[in-house]
Amino acid sequence: MEKEKVFIEVQVIFNDVFSDENIIITENSSPSDIEAWDSLQHIVLLLTIEKKFNIKFHSSETQDLNSVKLICNRVYEKLISKTTIVN
Amino acid sequence: MSETITFHRAEANDIDLIVDTIIEAEKSNSDKISFCNIFLVSLEELKSIFREMLKENIQGQEFCYSDYIILKVNGTDAACCSSWVEGTQQFSSAILKANLLFEYFGEEKMEKAQPLYDSLRELNLEREIGTLQIVNCYVKNTFRGMGLASKIISELINIQKTKYPLLEKAQLRITKNNLSAKKAYEKIGFSVVAEKTSSNLNLLNYLPDISRLLMEKRI
């Protein structure tokens, strides 16, 4: 999957998790920009992203997943790494 | 005979004391430990998870041992409390804490607890950026009635005001059932400024109360 497609999927996840079609994320979006992005929603976001992309965030990674950019980059890295292993 | 009161910043070897402090503060005048009930872990498992979270020492949230200070009476640990200034770290305390919970409780427990999240969110009292956050203030039973909560909070405020002279407000949260804590905080100048109540009475099976109060004080 291309990086842009990861971002688009993450946008859909945000709309779904926050039950708000009007939320438009950018790479720079972070909890300080999205009011509803609180601790519990953050946990739901991570759980939903793991399921959607069929990936697992390792314990050492979660402290870095604090913005859309960081989340998308980490998802993309994991998908690339999965593809490489399959190939 | 007068008591000798001293303060010291918590270190890694104080983690067990801090774990007990967090758990006692969590009980909030009840026998319910919300983390055990929500994430279905035993008390021993919870202590072990808290120890690991505290070892990370991530500043700006309640699971950071070096944000705690300990009050000793005649050399004995008597009270413990944590504070930080919201917004001084790159991310909010809520997100820092959420990542730690995700990491150390694990996704399976997080997922099982998910049906409760909407109700729990109703109790969310947002931490205001630029305010001093005071959390997990606990005085051991044998040292109660000596005004130690007031002393340790005053010490924390002094420390943080020295570091951040522009600080104007301190905030803390309590469950509404904890009348003794409310009274103690009112005595030192805090007043209730907001209240949140969950519509889900079932939460009483998990938490000490379904109403939470936000208290503030000008500093």
Interface residues (C-beta under 8 A of the other chain):
Chain A: S30 P31 S32 W37 D38 S39 L40 Q41 H42 I43 V44 L46 L47 E50 K56 F57 S59 S60 T62 Q63 L65 N66
Chain B: E56 I58 Q90 F91 S92 A94 I95 L96 K97 A98 N99 L100 L101 F102 E103 Y104 E107 M110 E111 Q114 Y117 L120 R121 N124 E126
